[in-house]
Amino acid sequence: MKNRSFTLFSNNYSAPTGTNLTLRTLAQLCVSLAVVLICTWLGFRFQLNLATMGFLYLILVIAAALRRGFWFATVISVASALCLYYFFAPPVLSFSVSDPANWVALGAFELTALVISRLSDKATDKTAEAVRERRDAERLYQVSLRMFLLNRSRDPGSILASIICKTFDLKTVALFDSVSGNTYSSACSAGEDTAAVEERARQAFLRDSNEFDPALESWFFVLRVDLRPAGGLALCGREMRSLPATALASLCATSFERFRSFEREYRAEAGQQAEQLRAAVLDSLAHQIKTPVATISAASSGLMALGGLSETQSMLMSVLDEQSKKLAEIAPQLLITSKLDSSTLAPRREVLMLSDVVDETVQPVGQRTRLRVSYPAEEMPVLADRRLLSDALGQIINNAFKYSTPGSPVGIRVERGGAEATVSVLNEGPPIQPSDRQRIFDRFYRANSTQEGPSGSGLGLSIVKRIVEAHEGRVWVESRPGLTVFSIALPLAPREVVAAIHPPNSTSLD
């Protein structure tokens, strides 16, 4: 039977088991037996009949069962039955009972003690469970409130372990965060070994399972975020029910994820501010470069036109004129970059055929004889900004001429694939290494294979990527020895948009 609390007039008593009775238990039992004897003496003194005394003894048994449990009620029922038989059942003052029905009395008392004590046990257990649940709920509320008030910009691990340890009066609490790889622990009493507990918390994450160790009275939980393991939790030194322990694990996982969310938000905000500052600097720099570059170019060209320069002077002026032209090419790229860095970039979309954009883009190209252009028999339109798309395509075509083998052809191919229209630019030349194929779209990055080739600013492909992403498209590069292909894919224009601009009775764009 479960240990319960018993007392004569209150519930602050340790249940006796077997012969291990405390002095307090013996004293209270003696007092209860004394009450039975007093009732017996009063009944015998006033000549009460058997039925009346039986009812009185039954009340004493019920009271003992309700307040002190089965074993206590059993002793009282035996004492009451003996007193009833000896003092009130004929023949009086004798244990020889003439009426067999009186033998039922002891059975009735015992049955009453059993039923009432069981009901009392259940009621007491439910009350104790309700008290535990209320206490756990209050503690969980305190923990969740203090978690909510934590500084979101600080790692909550150490503070979180301390809050749980003190609120639930545990010996040791350990937390393992798989994202940072850090382990945090807190011990409510000095001298506690936290290393073993920290390792158990880490193992709970690695095994992806929850465990209760009855020998240590400890829970080991895996922390989950979106159903994925994200850490471990160890609660040691106090027997806790599964429900509050599980709730603590959920609170810890939520607290860590809240910190990560704030960290991502802060980084995004800082990155946005950095982009705005960089755009402003690029715009200012581009405008400041344009005037002196134009002046230098005009001066160098004028000096060369006047003549009278020595061979060395002419060579130096040629270098100056060439470099000033390169600076003049960089300034517009800086201006475009500063505009594209703006978070308010919104392409002015219209229904376009990629073949039309290609035709417009290659018109100014000087080496038209090297171009090889192919279009599909049936082409679907896209929604795009004509000027921005032409700038992006022009940048890729210029790069193809710049880095291709001299005199080799440059191909431009428009294709339709699924829900996208693709334009690809092909050129022969040195391959782009796999390690460079993603980074070449970063601002100011230049592939190692181009370091000894024609000079460049490292801005062109980053501009292409920004323009394509603004159109919800994709840009990528494929390269092998002798052939490099840059491709831009854009979503096809919705048919209802095309139908609204070109009704069925007009010439179809398909």
N, C-alpha and C positions, 0 to 999 in steps of 0.2 A: 504494500500500500504506500502511496506517496506520503512524504513528510508534510505535515500540516501543523498549524499553530493552535494550541489548545490552552484554555485557562478556565477557571471556574466561572468567572464573570466577564472575561474579555477573551480576545483571540491572540494573546501574546504568549503562547505556550508551545513548547517543542513537543511534538508527538512522541509518545513512548513506543519503542519497538522492542518486542520480546521482553527481556528482564532488565534492559538498560533504562531504568527509570531514574530521573533526577530527583533530588530532594524536593525541588519545587513541585514536581509531578506527584510525588508521594503525599506532600502536604495537601495539595488540592484534592487529590483522591480521598484522603482522610476527611477533609471537610465535606465532600459530597456524600460520603458514607454516613457522616454524622447527621447530615440533613435527612437521610433516609431513616436513620434510627430515631431522630426527633419526631418525624412524621409517624413512625410506628408507635412510639410511646404515646403520642397524643391520641392516635386512633384507638389504641388499647385502653387508654385512660377513659376516653369518652364512649367506649363500647360501640365503635363504628362497625358496620357489617362488612362482609367479604367484598361485595360489589363496590361499595364506596371506596374501600382501601385499594382495591384493584385498579379503580379509575385513577386514584391519587398516585399510585406507583407508576402507572402508565404515563402520566404527565411528567413525572421525574425522569423516566427513561427517555421520553421524547425531548425534554429540555437538554439532557446530557448529550443525546445524539446530535441535536442541532448545533450546540455550542462547542462540543468537544470531540465529536466523531465516534466511530464505531467501537473502538476498544474501550474507551471510557464508558460508553453507554452499555457495553456488555457487562462490565463489572457492576454497574448500578442495577442492571436488570436481574443479574444473579442474586445480588443482595436483596433486592425488592421481592423476588420470588420466594427466597428463603424466609424472609420476614412474614410474607403473606401466608405461606403454608404453616408456619409455626404458631403465629399469634392469632390468625383469623379463620383459617380453614379447619373445619371439624375433623378430628378432635383437637381442640385448642391446646397449645403448648406441647404439641407433638408433631414430628415430621411424617407420621403415618397418615396419609391423606386417604379418607374413605371414599371420596367422590372422584372417579377417574377424570372427570371434566376439569378438575383443578390442575391436572398435569398439563393441560393446554396452556395454562398461565405462563409457565416458563417459556414455552415455544412462542407465545404471543409477544412476550417481552423481547425475546431475541430477534424475532422477525421484525418487530417495530424498530428496534435499534439498528438492524441492518438496513431497512428501507430508508429510514429517516437520515441515517448517517451518509448513505450513498447520495441521497438528494442534496444533503448539506454539502458533501464533497464537491458535487457538480456545481452548485451555486457558488461555493467559495472559489473553486477553480476559475469559473467564469468571471467572478469579480476580480480575482488576481490577474487574470489575462487582460481584462479591460483596463486595470490600473497600469499594467506593463505597456499595453498598447498606447495608452494616453501619455505615459512618460516617454516612450520612444517617439511618439508624434511631437511632443514638446521639444525633445532634443533635436529631432530632425528639422523642426522649424527654426530653432536657434542656429543650427549649422547652416541651413539654406539662407537665412537672413544675413548672417555674417559673411557668407560667400558672396552674396549679392552686393554687399558693401565694400568688398575688396577692391583695391586699385586695379583697374583692368590693364594698366600699362606695366604691371609688375608680375613676374612669374609667381603664380599662386601656390606652388608646390609645398614649400616649407610652412607657410602660414596655414595652409589647408590641413596638413598633417597635425599641426599643433591644435587647431580648432577642434578637430574630431577627437583627438586624444583627451583633451580636457572636458569637452562636453559630455562624452560617453564614459568618462572615467576609465579609460583603458590603460594598460601598461605601455603598449607600444603601437604606433601606427606608422606604416611605411607606404610610400607612393612611388611608382615607377612610371615615368613618362617616356614612351617609345619614340616620340617625335624628336625630343632633345637628347634622349639617352640618359637623362639625369634621374637620380633616385633621391627621394626626400624622406626623412623619418623624424619622429618625435616620441620621446619617452617621458611619461608623467612622473617617474621617479628616477633618481640618480642611480647610476650603476647598471642600468639595463643594457644588454647587448643588442644593438639594432642591426648589426651586420647580417646576422642570420635571417632576421625578419625581412630586410631589404632584398636578400637573395630569394626568399620565398615569394615576395611580390613580383620579382622579375620572372621567376619560373611560372607563376600563374599566367602571365602574359604569353610566355613562350609556348606553354601547353594549351593556351586558349581554353581554359576550363576553370570552374569555380570549385572550391574544396573547403571542407570544414574539418579541422583537426581537434577531436574531443580531448586529447591528452593536453594540448596547449590551450584549449578553449579559444581557438583562433579561426577566423575566416580569411580565406585568400581568394580574391575576386579578380577577374579580368575586366578592365575598363573598356567600354565599347563606344565608338562614335560612328553613327550610320551603319551599325551592325558589324563594323570592322574592329579588331583588337587595336587598342590605342595605348594600353598601359596596364599596370597591375596595382592592386590594393591589398594590404595586410592589416587586419584588425585583431590584436592580440591582448589577452589578459582578462577577458570578461565574456561569459557566455551570452551571446546575442542571438536573437531570433533571425531567421533567414530574411524576413521582409525588411526590417530596418537596415540590415547589412547590405542587402541588394540596393536599397534606396540610396545609401551612402556611396556605393560604387557609381550609381547613375549621376549623383550630384558632383562627384569628383570628375567624372568624364565631361560633364557639362561645363564645369568651371574651367578645365583645361581648354576645351574647345572655344569657350568664350574669350579666353586670353589669346588663343591663336587667331580668332576672328578679328579681334581688335588690332592685333599685330599686322595682319594682312591689310586691314583698313588703313592703318597708319602708314604702311609702306606705299600703298596705292596713292594715298593723298600726297605723300612726300614725292613720289615719282611724278605725279601730275604737276606739282609745283615746280619740280626740276625741269619738266618738259616746257612749261610756260616760260620759265626763265631762259632756257636754252633757245627757244624760239625768238624771244625778244633780243637776245644777244646776236643770234644769226641775222636777224632782220637789220639790226643796227650796223653790224659788221659789213653786210652786203652793200648797204647804201653808202657807207663810208669808203668802201673799196672802189666803187664805180667811178667816182670823179677823178681821183689820182691815177687810176689805171687808164682812163680815157686820155688824160693829159699826157702821160708817159708815152702812150701809143702814138698820139698825134705828134709829139715832139720827135720821137725816134723816126717816124715815117717822114716828117718834114726834113730832118737832117740828112737822111739818106737820099731824098729827092733833090736837095740842093747840090749834092756831090762835093767833090774836093776833099774827100776823106781818104786817109791812107788805108792800106789793105787791112791793117790791124783794127783801125777805127771802124771800118765798114763791117768787119766780122763781129766786133763787140756790139755795134748798133743792131745787127741782125739778131744776135742773141737777145738783146733787150727787147726788140720788137716781138720776137717769138714768145718770150716769157710774158710780156704784157698781154698778148692775145690769150694765153692760157689763164691769166688772172681774170681777164674779161669773160672767159667762159665759166669760171668758178662763181662769179658774183650772181648771175641769174640762178644758179643751182642753190646758192645759199638763200636767195629770196623765196624760191619754190619750197625749200625745206622748212623755212620758218612759217610759211603759210600752211603747209601740210601738217606741221606739228600742232596746229591749233585744234583744240577739242571740238570746235564748232564747224570743222570741215564737213560740208554737205555738198556732194556732187550734184550738179544740175543735170539730172538724168533725162535722156530722151531715147526714143527707139532708134537704134543704129544697127547697121550691118558692119561687122568687123572688116569686111573687104573694102568698104568705103573709107574706113579710118586708115587702113593700111595704104590705100592709094593716096590719101591726103598726106600721110606721114612721109612716104618715100619721094614725094615730089621734089623737095629741096636737096635730096641726097645727091652728092656729086658723082658717085661711082655707080650709076644706074645700070651700066653694062654687066656688073657683077651680080646683080640681083636676080634671083629665081623665085617668082611668086606663083603660088597655086591656090585656087579657091575651090570649094566643093560645088557640085552641080546644083544642090539645093541648100540654101543657107537660111538659118533662123536668126532673127534679130536679138539684140541684147538691150538692156536699159543701162545707159552709161553717159558720163559726161564726155562729150567729144574732145574738148581741149585737154582735159586731164589724161584721158586714155591715149591720145596722140602723143602727149609728152612722155608717158611711160613707154610706149612702143618705140618712140624715137630714141630714147635712151638705150634700149636693148639693141636696136639696129646699129647705133653708133658704136656701142661696145663690140658688136660682132665684127664690124669693119676694122676696129682698132686692134683687136687681139687675134684676128684670123691670119692665116698664112697669106703673105702678099700675093695678090692676083687670084686667089681662090674665090669661088662663088659663095654668096651668102643667100641662104634660102629663107623664104617666108611662107608659112603654110597655115591656112585657116581650115579648121575642121569642126565638126559637130560630134559630141560624144555624150549621149544620155541627156541630162538636163543642163548641159553646159556647152558653150561655144569656146573653142580654144584657138589661139594664134601662137605659133611657134616660130622662133628665129634660129636657124641652124648656121653654124660656121665651122670651117676646118681650122685646126690649130692645136696648141698644147692643151692637154686636158686639165680640168679643175679637180684637185684632189678631194676625196670624200670628206676629209676633215674641214675643208673650206666651203663646202656646198651650202651649208646653212648660214654660216657666218658672213658670207659675202653680201647678204642682204642687210647686215648691220651697218649703221652709220660709221663712216671713216675706216671701215675695214677693207683691206685689200688682200687678195689671195697671194700666197707665197709664189705661185707660178707667174704672177704679173709684176713682181717687184723689179725685175730687170727689163721689163717691157716698157710700153708707152706709159707716161706719167698720168696720174688721175687723182681725184680728190677723195674717192671712196664714198661719195654721196649719191651717185647715180642710181645704184640698185636699191638703196634704202628708200629713195623717192618712189621708185617703181613699186616696191612692196607696200608703201603707205597708200598709194593711189589705188592699187588693186584691192587692198583690204577695205578701203572706204567704199568699194563697189561690191563688197561681200564675195570677192573672188579669191583665186589662188594663184601664186607664182612660184615656180620651182625651176631647177636646173638639172639636166642630165648630161653626163660627160664621160667620154671614154677616149682613148688615144686616137687623135685625128678628127674627132667630132664632138662639138658641144651644142646643146639645145636648151634654150631658154623658152619657157612656155607660160602663157597667161590664160587662165580659164575664168570665164564670167558666166553667171547664171543666165539662162535664156529668158527673154521677156515673156511674162504671162500672156497666154493667148487672148484673154479678155482685154488686156491693154492694147495688144496689136489690133484686135478686131475693132476697138473703139476708135483707133486712129485711122485704120484702113478697113472700112466696111466691106462686107462680102462682095458687094457689087463693084468695088474698085479693084485695082490691080493687086494681087496678093503678093506678100513679101516672102512667102514660103518658097 
